[in-house]
Amino acid sequence: MPNVMIRKAEGKMTLYVPKRDLEDEIASIEFESDDKWGGEITLADGSSYYLDPIPMPSLPKTVRVRRAKEGI
């Protein structure tokens, strides 16, 4: 379960994985309401992570995610 940073700049959200020095644009987030934000996060390269839903945070935010299994 890596710690990642989610940022928003110029209207785009990115996910940064420090240990892999990977940063990519977030293509979609499963839940995006004020009281339920997170779920499956898909990156532009097709990889996906899962963030247990939380209330909408102010960004940038460091959170713990896990690799999403295919077929979620």
PQR file with spaces between the fields and no chain letter, atoms N, CA, C, O and H, PARSE charges and radii, in Angstrom:
ATOM       1  N    MET     1       0.845   -1.180    0.000 -0.4000 1.5000
ATOM       2  CA   MET     1       0.000    0.000    0.000 -0.0000 2.0000
ATOM       3  C    MET     1       0.891    1.244    0.000  0.5500 1.7000
ATOM       4  O    MET     1       1.362    1.680    1.050 -0.5500 1.4000
ATOM       5  N    PRO     2       1.111    1.799   -1.169 -0.5600 1.5000
ATOM       6  CA   PRO     2       1.985    2.971   -1.231  0.2800 2.0000
ATOM       7  C    PRO     2       1.279    4.261   -0.802  0.5500 1.7000
ATOM       8  O    PRO     2       0.065    4.409   -0.945 -0.5500 1.4000
ATOM       9  N    ASN     3       2.071    5.173   -0.282 -0.4000 1.5000
ATOM      10  CA   ASN     3       1.597    6.529   -0.049 -0.0000 2.0000
ATOM      11  C    ASN     3       1.763    7.267   -1.371  0.5500 1.7000
ATOM      12  O    ASN     3       2.815    7.180   -2.004 -0.5500 1.4000
ATOM      13  H    ASN     3       3.057    5.053   -0.166  0.4000 1.0000
ATOM      14  N    VAL     4       0.741    7.984   -1.787 -0.4000 1.5000
ATOM      15  CA   VAL     4       0.803    8.752   -3.018 -0.0000 2.0000
ATOM      16  C    VAL     4       0.327   10.161   -2.745  0.5500 1.7000
ATOM      17  O    VAL     4      -0.370   10.408   -1.761 -0.5500 1.4000
ATOM      18  H    VAL     4      -0.115    8.055   -1.273  0.4000 1.0000
ATOM      19  N    MET     5       0.700   11.082   -3.609 -0.4000 1.5000
ATOM      20  CA   MET     5       0.217   12.452   -3.492 -0.0000 2.0000
ATOM      21  C    MET     5      -0.700   12.730   -4.676  0.5500 1.7000
ATOM      22  O    MET     5      -0.355   12.468   -5.828 -0.5500 1.4000
ATOM      23  H    MET     5       1.267   10.881   -4.408  0.4000 1.0000
ATOM      24  N    ILE     6      -1.863   13.262   -4.366 -0.4000 1.5000
ATOM      25  CA   ILE     6      -2.800   13.675   -5.407 -0.0000 2.0000
ATOM      26  C    ILE     6      -2.796   15.191   -5.419  0.5500 1.7000
ATOM      27  O    ILE     6      -3.008   15.838   -4.393 -0.5500 1.4000
ATOM      28  H    ILE     6      -2.144   13.474   -3.430  0.4000 1.0000
ATOM      29  N    ARG     7      -2.550   15.750   -6.602 -0.4000 1.5000
ATOM      30  CA   ARG     7      -2.478   17.209   -6.757 -0.0000 2.0000
ATOM      31  C    ARG     7      -3.423   17.652   -7.866  0.5500 1.7000
ATOM      32  O    ARG     7      -3.843   16.862   -8.712 -0.5500 1.4000
ATOM      33  H    ARG     7      -2.378   15.224   -7.435  0.4000 1.0000
ATOM      34  N    LYS     8      -3.741   18.939   -7.833 -0.4000 1.5000
ATOM      35  CA   LYS     8      -4.550   19.514   -8.903 -0.0000 2.0000
ATOM      36  C    LYS     8      -3.869   20.796   -9.355  0.5500 1.7000
ATOM      37  O    LYS     8      -3.622   21.698   -8.555 -0.5500 1.4000
ATOM      38  H    LYS     8      -3.401   19.581   -7.146  0.4000 1.0000
ATOM      39  N    ALA     9      -3.568   20.865  -10.645 -0.4000 1.5000
ATOM      40  CA   ALA     9      -2.932   22.048  -11.217 -0.0000 2.0000
ATOM      41  C    ALA     9      -3.461   22.239  -12.631  0.5500 1.7000
ATOM      42  O    ALA     9      -3.583   21.282  -13.396 -0.5500 1.4000
ATOM      43  H    ALA     9      -3.768   20.132  -11.295  0.4000 1.0000
ATOM      44  N    GLU    10      -3.765   23.450  -12.958 -0.4000 1.5000
ATOM      45  CA   GLU    10      -4.264   23.795  -14.294 -0.0000 2.0000
ATOM      46  C    GLU    10      -5.475   22.955  -14.681  0.5500 1.7000
ATOM      47  O    GLU    10      -5.621   22.569  -15.841 -0.5500 1.4000
ATOM      48  H    GLU    10      -3.666   24.227  -12.336  0.4000 1.0000
ATOM      49  N    GLY    11      -6.348   22.669  -13.705 -0.4000 1.5000
ATOM      50  CA   GLY    11      -7.569   21.928  -13.968 -0.0000 2.0000
ATOM      51  C    GLY    11      -7.408   20.430  -14.122  0.5500 1.7000
ATOM      52  O    GLY    11      -8.388   19.732  -14.382 -0.5500 1.4000
ATOM      53  H    GLY    11      -6.228   22.983  -12.763  0.4000 1.0000
ATOM      54  N    LYS    12      -6.188   19.915  -13.968 -0.4000 1.5000
ATOM      55  CA   LYS    12      -5.938   18.481  -14.097 -0.0000 2.0000
ATOM      56  C    LYS    12      -5.454   17.923  -12.767  0.5500 1.7000
ATOM      57  O    LYS    12      -4.670   18.558  -12.063 -0.5500 1.4000
ATOM      58  H    LYS    12      -5.391   20.482  -13.757  0.4000 1.0000
ATOM      59  N    MET    13      -5.929   16.729  -12.433 -0.4000 1.5000
ATOM      60  CA   MET    13      -5.458   16.047  -11.233 -0.0000 2.0000
ATOM      61  C    MET    13      -4.392   15.048  -11.623  0.5500 1.7000
ATOM      62  O    MET    13      -4.510   14.363  -12.639 -0.5500 1.4000
ATOM      63  H    MET    13      -6.565   16.212  -13.006  0.4000 1.0000
ATOM      64  N    THR    14      -3.349   14.967  -10.812 -0.4000 1.5000
ATOM      65  CA   THR    14      -2.291   13.997  -11.040 -0.0000 2.0000
ATOM      66  C    THR    14      -2.079   13.170   -9.784  0.5500 1.7000
ATOM      67  O    THR    14      -2.389   13.601   -8.674 -0.5500 1.4000
ATOM      68  H    THR    14      -3.253   15.524   -9.987  0.4000 1.0000
ATOM      69  N    LEU    15      -1.550   11.985   -9.982 -0.4000 1.5000
ATOM      70  CA   LEU    15      -1.197   11.089   -8.884 -0.0000 2.0000
ATOM      71  C    LEU    15       0.306   10.853   -8.975  0.5500 1.7000
ATOM      72  O    LEU    15       0.822   10.497  -10.034 -0.5500 1.4000
ATOM      73  H    LEU    15      -1.298   11.634  -10.884  0.4000 1.0000
ATOM      74  N    TYR    16       1.008   11.052   -7.858 -0.4000 1.5000
ATOM      75  CA   TYR    16       2.462   10.900   -7.822 -0.0000 2.0000
ATOM      76  C    TYR    16       2.819    9.800   -6.828  0.5500 1.7000
ATOM      77  O    TYR    16       2.413    9.845   -5.667 -0.5500 1.4000
ATOM      78  H    TYR    16       0.589   11.342   -6.997  0.4000 1.0000
ATOM      79  N    VAL    17       3.585    8.810   -7.295 -0.4000 1.5000
ATOM      80  CA   VAL    17       4.075    7.718   -6.454 -0.0000 2.0000
ATOM      81  C    VAL    17       5.563    7.957   -6.232  0.5500 1.7000
ATOM      82  O    VAL    17       6.369    7.672   -7.118 -0.5500 1.4000
ATOM      83  H    VAL    17       3.915    8.774   -8.238  0.4000 1.0000
ATOM      84  N    PRO    18       5.948    8.480   -5.051 -0.5600 1.5000
ATOM      85  CA   PRO    18       7.351    8.837   -4.826  0.2800 2.0000
ATOM      86  C    PRO    18       8.345    7.688   -4.961  0.5500 1.7000
ATOM      87  O    PRO    18       9.407    7.872   -5.556 -0.5500 1.4000
ATOM      88  N    LYS    19       8.034    6.513   -4.430 -0.4000 1.5000
ATOM      89  CA   LYS    19       8.996    5.405   -4.474 -0.0000 2.0000
ATOM      90  C    LYS    19       9.285    4.937   -5.890  0.5500 1.7000
ATOM      91  O    LYS    19      10.354    4.384   -6.150 -0.5500 1.4000
ATOM      92  H    LYS    19       7.171    6.363   -3.947  0.4000 1.0000
ATOM      93  N    ARG    20       8.360    5.147   -6.802 -0.4000 1.5000
ATOM      94  CA   ARG    20       8.562    4.747   -8.202 -0.0000 2.0000
ATOM      95  C    ARG    20       8.877    5.947   -9.083  0.5500 1.7000
ATOM      96  O    ARG    20       9.121    5.790  -10.279 -0.5500 1.4000
ATOM      97  H    ARG    20       7.492    5.595   -6.591  0.4000 1.0000
ATOM      98  N    ASP    21       8.874    7.146   -8.505 -0.4000 1.5000
ATOM      99  CA   ASP    21       9.062    8.390   -9.235 -0.0000 2.0000
ATOM     100  C    ASP    21       8.145    8.432  -10.462  0.5500 1.7000
ATOM     101  O    ASP    21       8.564    8.760  -11.572 -0.5500 1.4000
ATOM     102  H    ASP    21       8.675    7.274   -7.533  0.4000 1.0000
ATOM     103  N    LEU    22       6.881    8.087  -10.216 -0.4000 1.5000
ATOM     104  CA   LEU    22       5.873    8.031  -11.265 -0.0000 2.0000
ATOM     105  C    LEU    22       4.840    9.116  -11.010  0.5500 1.7000
ATOM     106  O    LEU    22       4.296    9.216   -9.911 -0.5500 1.4000
ATOM     107  H    LEU    22       6.540    7.821   -9.315  0.4000 1.0000
ATOM     108  N    GLU    23       4.572    9.923  -12.016 -0.4000 1.5000
ATOM     109  CA   GLU    23       3.494   10.905  -11.939 -0.0000 2.0000
ATOM     110  C    GLU    23       2.715   10.831  -13.235  0.5500 1.7000
ATOM     111  O    GLU    23       3.290   10.856  -14.323 -0.5500 1.4000
ATOM     112  H    GLU    23       5.014    9.842  -12.909  0.4000 1.0000
ATOM     113  N    ASP    24       1.394   10.738  -13.106 -0.4000 1.5000
ATOM     114  CA   ASP    24       0.555   10.641  -14.294 -0.0000 2.0000
ATOM     115  C    ASP    24      -0.772   11.326  -14.009  0.5500 1.7000
ATOM     116  O    ASP    24      -1.186   11.470  -12.859 -0.5500 1.4000
ATOM     117  H    ASP    24       0.927   10.717  -12.222  0.4000 1.0000
ATOM     118  N    GLU    25      -1.424   11.741  -15.082 -0.4000 1.5000
ATOM     119  CA   GLU    25      -2.723   12.397  -14.977 -0.0000 2.0000
ATOM     120  C    GLU    25      -3.790   11.378  -14.606  0.5500 1.7000
ATOM     121  O    GLU    25      -3.782   10.246  -15.090 -0.5500 1.4000
ATOM     122  H    GLU    25      -1.087   11.623  -16.016  0.4000 1.0000
ATOM     123  N    ILE    26      -4.710   11.796  -13.737 -0.4000 1.5000
ATOM     124  CA   ILE    26      -5.835   10.950  -13.358 -0.0000 2.0000
ATOM     125  C    ILE    26      -6.893   11.066  -14.442  0.5500 1.7000
ATOM     126  O    ILE    26      -7.387   12.158  -14.724 -0.5500 1.4000
ATOM     127  H    ILE    26      -4.716   12.715  -13.343  0.4000 1.0000
ATOM     128  N    ALA    27      -7.241    9.927  -15.053 -0.4000 1.5000
ATOM     129  CA   ALA    27      -8.253    9.907  -16.110 -0.0000 2.0000
ATOM     130  C    ALA    27      -9.656    9.838  -15.525  0.5500 1.7000
ATOM     131  O    ALA    27     -10.581   10.448  -16.063 -0.5500 1.4000
ATOM     132  H    ALA    27      -6.839    9.041  -14.824  0.4000 1.0000
ATOM     133  N    SER    28      -9.829    9.096  -14.417 -0.4000 1.5000
ATOM     134  CA   SER    28     -11.153    9.006  -13.796 -0.0000 2.0000
ATOM     135  C    SER    28     -11.034    8.623  -12.331  0.5500 1.7000
ATOM     136  O    SER    28     -10.079    7.974  -11.905 -0.5500 1.4000
ATOM     137  H    SER    28      -9.078    8.601  -13.980  0.4000 1.0000
ATOM     138  N    ILE    29     -12.047    9.053  -11.570 -0.4000 1.5000
ATOM     139  CA   ILE    29     -12.187    8.697  -10.160 -0.0000 2.0000
ATOM     140  C    ILE    29     -13.602    8.169   -9.991  0.5500 1.7000
ATOM     141  O    ILE    29     -14.558    8.787  -10.459 -0.5500 1.4000
ATOM     142  H    ILE    29     -12.823    9.580  -11.916  0.4000 1.0000
ATOM     143  N    GLU    30     -13.738    7.036   -9.327 -0.4000 1.5000
ATOM     144  CA   GLU    30     -15.035    6.383   -9.190 -0.0000 2.0000
ATOM     145  C    GLU    30     -16.072    7.270   -8.481  0.5500 1.7000
ATOM     146  O    GLU    30     -17.200    7.394   -8.957 -0.5500 1.4000
ATOM     147  H    GLU    30     -12.961    6.534   -8.947  0.4000 1.0000
ATOM     148  N    PHE    31     -15.704    7.881   -7.356 -0.4000 1.5000
ATOM     149  CA   PHE    31     -16.627    8.736   -6.600 -0.0000 2.0000
ATOM     150  C    PHE    31     -16.049   10.138   -6.511  0.5500 1.7000
ATOM     151  O    PHE    31     -14.890   10.304   -6.131 -0.5500 1.4000
ATOM     152  H    PHE    31     -14.788    7.780   -6.968  0.4000 1.0000
ATOM     153  N    GLU    32     -16.848   11.163   -6.858 -0.4000 1.5000
ATOM     154  CA   GLU    32     -16.352   12.540   -6.819 -0.0000 2.0000
ATOM     155  C    GLU    32     -17.310   13.509   -6.142  0.5500 1.7000
ATOM     156  O    GLU    32     -17.320   14.694   -6.476 -0.5500 1.4000
ATOM     157  H    GLU    32     -17.790   11.028   -7.167  0.4000 1.0000
ATOM     158  N    SER    33     -18.121   13.029   -5.193 -0.4000 1.5000
ATOM     159  CA   SER    33     -19.016   13.949   -4.492 -0.0000 2.0000
ATOM     160  C    SER    33     -18.314   14.499   -3.246  0.5500 1.7000
ATOM     161  O    SER    33     -17.265   13.992   -2.848 -0.5500 1.4000
ATOM     162  H    SER    33     -18.114   12.067   -4.922  0.4000 1.0000
ATOM     163  N    ASP    34     -18.890   15.530   -2.636 -0.4000 1.5000
ATOM     164  CA   ASP    34     -18.270   16.156   -1.464 -0.0000 2.0000
ATOM     165  C    ASP    34     -18.147   15.201   -0.281  0.5500 1.7000
ATOM     166  O    ASP    34     -17.178   15.277    0.475 -0.5500 1.4000
ATOM     167  H    ASP    34     -19.742   15.942   -2.959  0.4000 1.0000
ATOM     168  N    ASP    35     -19.124   14.297   -0.110 -0.4000 1.5000
ATOM     169  CA   ASP    35     -19.096   13.401    1.041 -0.0000 2.0000
ATOM     170  C    ASP    35     -18.499   12.026    0.746  0.5500 1.7000
ATOM     171  O    ASP    35     -18.240   11.259    1.673 -0.5500 1.4000
ATOM     172  H    ASP    35     -19.911   14.235   -0.724  0.4000 1.0000
ATOM     173  N    LYS    36     -18.278   11.705   -0.519 -0.4000 1.5000
ATOM     174  CA   LYS    36     -17.703   10.408   -0.897 -0.0000 2.0000
ATOM     175  C    LYS    36     -16.790   10.614   -2.100  0.5500 1.7000
ATOM     176  O    LYS    36     -17.254   10.775   -3.229 -0.5500 1.4000
ATOM     177  H    LYS    36     -18.489   12.328   -1.273  0.4000 1.0000
ATOM     178  N    TRP    37     -15.468   10.608   -1.837 -0.4000 1.5000
ATOM     179  CA   TRP    37     -14.485   10.876   -2.877 -0.0000 2.0000
ATOM     180  C    TRP    37     -13.443    9.767   -2.839  0.5500 1.7000
ATOM     181  O    TRP    37     -12.919    9.456   -1.770 -0.5500 1.4000
ATOM     182  H    TRP    37     -15.091   10.478   -0.920  0.4000 1.0000
ATOM     183  N    GLY    38     -13.136    9.171   -3.974 -0.4000 1.5000
ATOM     184  CA   GLY    38     -12.131    8.107   -4.040 -0.0000 2.0000
ATOM     185  C    GLY    38     -12.653    6.923   -4.822  0.5500 1.7000
ATOM     186  O    GLY    38     -13.270    7.082   -5.875 -0.5500 1.4000
ATOM     187  H    GLY    38     -13.561    9.424   -4.842  0.4000 1.0000
ATOM     188  N    GLY    39     -12.400    5.728   -4.299 -0.4000 1.5000
ATOM     189  CA   GLY    39     -12.751    4.511   -5.031 -0.0000 2.0000
ATOM     190  C    GLY    39     -11.652    4.188   -6.019  0.5500 1.7000
ATOM     191  O    GLY    39     -10.480    4.463   -5.761 -0.5500 1.4000
ATOM     192  H    GLY    39     -11.899    5.599   -3.443  0.4000 1.0000
ATOM     193  N    GLU    40     -12.020    3.601   -7.158 -0.4000 1.5000
ATOM     194  CA   GLU    40     -11.015    3.254   -8.158 -0.0000 2.0000
ATOM     195  C    GLU    40     -10.554    4.508   -8.899  0.5500 1.7000
ATOM     196  O    GLU    40     -11.365    5.270   -9.425 -0.5500 1.4000
ATOM     197  H    GLU    40     -12.971    3.378   -7.369  0.4000 1.0000
ATOM     198  N    ILE    41      -9.246    4.701   -8.928 -0.4000 1.5000
ATOM     199  CA   ILE    41      -8.631    5.831   -9.624 -0.0000 2.0000
ATOM     200  C    ILE    41      -7.875    5.260  -10.818  0.5500 1.7000
ATOM     201  O    ILE    41      -6.969    4.444  -10.653 -0.5500 1.4000
ATOM     202  H    ILE    41      -8.587    4.082   -8.501  0.4000 1.0000
ATOM     203  N    THR    42      -8.246    5.685  -12.004 -0.4000 1.5000
ATOM     204  CA   THR    42      -7.588    5.213  -13.224 -0.0000 2.0000
ATOM     205  C    THR    42      -6.699    6.321  -13.770  0.5500 1.7000
ATOM     206  O    THR    42      -7.128    7.468  -13.903 -0.5500 1.4000
ATOM     207  H    THR    42      -8.983    6.348  -12.138  0.4000 1.0000
ATOM     208  N    LEU    43      -5.459    5.967  -14.085 -0.4000 1.5000
ATOM     209  CA   LEU    43      -4.508    6.926  -14.636 -0.0000 2.0000
ATOM     210  C    LEU    43      -4.563    6.911  -16.156  0.5500 1.7000
ATOM     211  O    LEU    43      -5.113    5.990  -16.760 -0.5500 1.4000
ATOM     212  H    LEU    43      -5.112    5.035  -13.977  0.4000 1.0000
ATOM     213  N    ALA    44      -3.990    7.936  -16.765 -0.4000 1.5000
ATOM     214  CA   ALA    44      -3.984    8.051  -18.224 -0.0000 2.0000
ATOM     215  C    ALA    44      -3.272    6.874  -18.891  0.5500 1.7000
ATOM     216  O    ALA    44      -3.597    6.524  -20.026 -0.5500 1.4000
ATOM     217  H    ALA    44      -3.543    8.684  -16.274  0.4000 1.0000
ATOM     218  N    ASP    45      -2.306    6.262  -18.205 -0.4000 1.5000
ATOM     219  CA   ASP    45      -1.590    5.117  -18.799 -0.0000 2.0000
ATOM     220  C    ASP    45      -2.353    3.797  -18.658  0.5500 1.7000
ATOM     221  O    ASP    45      -1.876    2.754  -19.105 -0.5500 1.4000
ATOM     222  H    ASP    45      -2.041    6.547  -17.284  0.4000 1.0000
ATOM     223  N    GLY    46      -3.539    3.841  -18.036 -0.4000 1.5000
ATOM     224  CA   GLY    46      -4.366    2.650  -17.890 -0.0000 2.0000
ATOM     225  C    GLY    46      -4.216    1.929  -16.565  0.5500 1.7000
ATOM     226  O    GLY    46      -5.034    1.066  -16.248 -0.5500 1.4000
ATOM     227  H    GLY    46      -3.927    4.689  -17.673  0.4000 1.0000
ATOM     228  N    SER    47      -3.190    2.257  -15.775 -0.4000 1.5000
ATOM     229  CA   SER    47      -3.049    1.607  -14.473 -0.0000 2.0000
ATOM     230  C    SER    47      -4.095    2.171  -13.514  0.5500 1.7000
ATOM     231  O    SER    47      -4.598    3.278  -13.707 -0.5500 1.4000
ATOM     232  H    SER    47      -2.525    2.958  -16.033  0.4000 1.0000
ATOM     233  N    SER    48      -4.415    1.395  -12.480 -0.4000 1.5000
ATOM     234  CA   SER    48      -5.425    1.871  -11.546 -0.0000 2.0000
ATOM     235  C    SER    48      -5.053    1.540  -10.110  0.5500 1.7000
ATOM     236  O    SER    48      -4.356    0.566   -9.827 -0.5500 1.4000
ATOM     237  H    SER    48      -4.006    0.496  -12.323  0.4000 1.0000
ATOM     238  N    TYR    49      -5.538    2.376   -9.229 -0.4000 1.5000
ATOM     239  CA   TYR    49      -5.317    2.259   -7.790 -0.0000 2.0000
ATOM     240  C    TYR    49      -6.663    2.370   -7.107  0.5500 1.7000
ATOM     241  O    TYR    49      -7.624    2.853   -7.705 -0.5500 1.4000
ATOM     242  H    TYR    49      -6.104    3.168   -9.459  0.4000 1.0000
ATOM     243  N    TYR    50      -6.746    1.924   -5.848 -0.4000 1.5000
ATOM     244  CA   TYR    50      -7.984    2.032   -5.097 -0.0000 2.0000
ATOM     245  C    TYR    50      -7.731    2.831   -3.829  0.5500 1.7000
ATOM     246  O    TYR    50      -6.820    2.524   -3.060 -0.5500 1.4000
ATOM     247  H    TYR    50      -5.966    1.532   -5.362  0.4000 1.0000
ATOM     248  N    LEU    51      -8.540    3.851   -3.621 -0.4000 1.5000
ATOM     249  CA   LEU    51      -8.507    4.688   -2.424 -0.0000 2.0000
ATOM     250  C    LEU    51      -9.824    4.497   -1.712  0.5500 1.7000
ATOM     251  O    LEU    51     -10.882    4.754   -2.285 -0.5500 1.4000
ATOM     252  H    LEU    51      -9.280    4.100   -4.246  0.4000 1.0000
ATOM     253  N    ASP    52      -9.776    4.044   -0.454 -0.4000 1.5000
ATOM     254  CA   ASP    52     -11.020    3.933    0.308 -0.0000 2.0000
ATOM     255  C    ASP    52     -11.696    5.294    0.308  0.5500 1.7000
ATOM     256  O    ASP    52     -11.055    6.296    0.624 -0.5500 1.4000
ATOM     257  H    ASP    52      -8.916    3.835    0.011  0.4000 1.0000
ATOM     258  N    PRO    53     -12.994    5.355   -0.045 -0.5600 1.5000
ATOM     259  CA   PRO    53     -13.677    6.649   -0.139  0.2800 2.0000
ATOM     260  C    PRO    53     -13.593    7.453    1.158  0.5500 1.7000
ATOM     261  O    PRO    53     -13.765    6.927    2.258 -0.5500 1.4000
ATOM     262  N    ILE    54     -13.323    8.740    0.988 -0.4000 1.5000
ATOM     263  CA   ILE    54     -13.202    9.700    2.090 -0.0000 2.0000
ATOM     264  C    ILE    54     -13.999   10.942    1.705  0.5500 1.7000
ATOM     265  O    ILE    54     -14.377   11.094    0.544 -0.5500 1.4000
ATOM     266  H    ILE    54     -13.183    9.168    0.095  0.4000 1.0000
ATOM     267  N    PRO    55     -14.263   11.845    2.675 -0.5600 1.5000
ATOM     268  CA   PRO    55     -14.865   13.128    2.284  0.2800 2.0000
ATOM     269  C    PRO    55     -13.904   13.889    1.369  0.5500 1.7000
ATOM     270  O    PRO    55     -12.688   13.723    1.469 -0.5500 1.4000
ATOM     271  N    MET    56     -14.441   14.716    0.486 -0.4000 1.5000
ATOM     272  CA   MET    56     -13.631   15.484   -0.472 -0.0000 2.0000
ATOM     273  C    MET    56     -12.520   16.239    0.271  0.5500 1.7000
ATOM     274  O    MET    56     -12.810   17.081    1.121 -0.5500 1.4000
ATOM     275  H    MET    56     -15.428   14.852    0.404  0.4000 1.0000
ATOM     276  N    PRO    57     -11.244   15.944   -0.045 -0.5600 1.5000
ATOM     277  CA   PRO    57     -10.134   16.635    0.627  0.2800 2.0000
ATOM     278  C    PRO    57      -9.757   17.918   -0.117  0.5500 1.7000
ATOM     279  O    PRO    57     -10.141   18.126   -1.268 -0.5500 1.4000
ATOM     280  N    SER    58      -9.002   18.760    0.564 -0.4000 1.5000
ATOM     281  CA   SER    58      -8.375   19.876   -0.149 -0.0000 2.0000
ATOM     282  C    SER    58      -7.068   19.316   -0.702  0.5500 1.7000
ATOM     283  O    SER    58      -6.388   18.533   -0.039 -0.5500 1.4000
ATOM     284  H    SER    58      -8.690   18.590    1.499  0.4000 1.0000
ATOM     285  N    LEU    59      -6.731   19.716   -1.898 -0.4000 1.5000
ATOM     286  CA   LEU    59      -5.544   19.179   -2.567 -0.0000 2.0000
ATOM     287  C    LEU    59      -4.424   20.194   -2.547  0.5500 1.7000
ATOM     288  O    LEU    59      -4.709   21.390   -2.596 -0.5500 1.4000
ATOM     289  H    LEU    59      -7.284   20.352   -2.437  0.4000 1.0000
ATOM     290  N    PRO    60      -3.168   19.791   -2.478 -0.5600 1.5000
ATOM     291  CA   PRO    60      -2.632   18.439   -2.567  0.2800 2.0000
ATOM     292  C    PRO    60      -2.886   17.657   -1.275  0.5500 1.7000
ATOM     293  O    PRO    60      -3.017   18.232   -0.195 -0.5500 1.4000
ATOM     294  N    LYS    61      -2.952   16.338   -1.417 -0.4000 1.5000
ATOM     295  CA   LYS    61      -3.240   15.443   -0.298 -0.0000 2.0000
ATOM     296  C    LYS    61      -2.437   14.166   -0.474  0.5500 1.7000
ATOM     297  O    LYS    61      -2.400   13.598   -1.565 -0.5500 1.4000
ATOM     298  H    LYS    61      -2.847   15.871   -2.294  0.4000 1.0000
ATOM     299  N    THR    62      -1.788   13.710    0.605 -0.4000 1.5000
ATOM     300  CA   THR    62      -1.091   12.432    0.601 -0.0000 2.0000
ATOM     301  C    THR    62      -2.020   11.391    1.204  0.5500 1.7000
ATOM     302  O    THR    62      -2.548   11.578    2.300 -0.5500 1.4000
ATOM     303  H    THR    62      -1.818   14.172    1.491  0.4000 1.0000
ATOM     304  N    VAL    63      -2.216   10.297    0.486 -0.4000 1.5000
ATOM     305  CA   VAL    63      -3.121    9.229    0.926 -0.0000 2.0000
ATOM     306  C    VAL    63      -2.476    7.873    0.666  0.5500 1.7000
ATOM     307  O    VAL    63      -1.524    7.767   -0.108 -0.5500 1.4000
ATOM     308  H    VAL    63      -1.787   10.145   -0.405  0.4000 1.0000
ATOM     309  N    ARG    64      -2.999    6.841    1.315 -0.4000 1.5000
ATOM     310  CA   ARG    64      -2.557    5.457    1.073 -0.0000 2.0000
ATOM     311  C    ARG    64      -3.521    4.815    0.102  0.5500 1.7000
ATOM     312  O    ARG    64      -4.736    4.881    0.285 -0.5500 1.4000
ATOM     313  H    ARG    64      -3.772    6.927    1.943  0.4000 1.0000
ATOM     314  N    VAL    65      -2.986    4.199   -0.920 -0.4000 1.5000
ATOM     315  CA   VAL    65      -3.795    3.503   -1.923 -0.0000 2.0000
ATOM     316  C    VAL    65      -3.248    2.093   -2.100  0.5500 1.7000
ATOM     317  O    VAL    65      -2.165    1.763   -1.616 -0.5500 1.4000
ATOM     318  H    VAL    65      -1.998    4.145   -1.068  0.4000 1.0000
ATOM     319  N    ARG    66      -4.009    1.279   -2.794 -0.4000 1.5000
ATOM     320  CA   ARG    66      -3.501   -0.043   -3.181 -0.0000 2.0000
ATOM     321  C    ARG    66      -3.759   -0.234   -4.668  0.5500 1.7000
ATOM     322  O    ARG    66      -4.662    0.375   -5.241 -0.5500 1.4000
ATOM     323  H    ARG    66      -4.889    1.547   -3.187  0.4000 1.0000
ATOM     324  N    ARG    67      -2.972   -1.069   -5.267 -0.4000 1.5000
ATOM     325  CA   ARG    67      -3.169   -1.360   -6.697 -0.0000 2.0000
ATOM     326  C    ARG    67      -4.531   -1.988   -6.847  0.5500 1.7000
ATOM     327  O    ARG    67      -4.884   -2.898   -6.096 -0.5500 1.4000
ATOM     328  H    ARG    67      -2.238   -1.564   -4.801  0.4000 1.0000
ATOM     329  N    ALA    68      -5.303   -1.512   -7.811 -0.4000 1.5000
ATOM     330  CA   ALA    68      -6.625   -2.087   -8.059 -0.0000 2.0000
ATOM     331  C    ALA    68      -6.471   -3.372   -8.847  0.5500 1.7000
ATOM     332  O    ALA    68      -5.640   -3.468   -9.751 -0.5500 1.4000
ATOM     333  H    ALA    68      -5.016   -0.773   -8.420  0.4000 1.0000
ATOM     334  N    LYS    69      -7.271   -4.346   -8.498 -0.4000 1.5000
ATOM     335  CA   LYS    69      -7.262   -5.600   -9.239 -0.0000 2.0000
ATOM     336  C    LYS    69      -8.043   -5.409  -10.514  0.5500 1.7000
ATOM     337  O    LYS    69      -8.998   -4.633  -10.549 -0.5500 1.4000
ATOM     338  H    LYS    69      -7.945   -4.268   -7.764  0.4000 1.0000
ATOM     339  N    GLU    70      -7.658   -6.094  -11.544 -0.4000 1.5000
ATOM     340  CA   GLU    70      -8.384   -6.005  -12.795 -0.0000 2.0000
ATOM     341  C    GLU    70      -9.783   -6.555  -12.601  0.5500 1.7000
ATOM     342  O    GLU    70      -9.978   -7.563  -11.922 -0.5500 1.4000
ATOM     343  H    GLU    70      -6.882   -6.724  -11.515  0.4000 1.0000
ATOM     344  N    GLY    71     -10.757   -5.883  -13.207 -0.4000 1.5000
ATOM     345  CA   GLY    71     -12.122   -6.357  -13.133 -0.0000 2.0000
ATOM     346  C    GLY    71     -12.917   -5.829  -11.965  0.5500 1.7000
ATOM     347  O    GLY    71     -14.018   -6.313  -11.705 -0.5500 1.4000
ATOM     348  H    GLY    71     -10.598   -5.064  -13.759  0.4000 1.0000
ATOM     349  N    ILE    72     -12.384   -4.836  -11.240 -0.4000 1.5000
ATOM     350  CA   ILE    72     -13.153   -4.251  -10.125 -0.0000 2.0000
ATOM     351  C    ILE    72     -14.309   -3.465  -10.694  0.5500 1.7000
ATOM     352  O    ILE    72     -15.091   -2.886   -9.941 -0.5500 1.4000
ATOM     353  H    ILE    72     -11.489   -4.442  -11.452  0.4000 1.0000
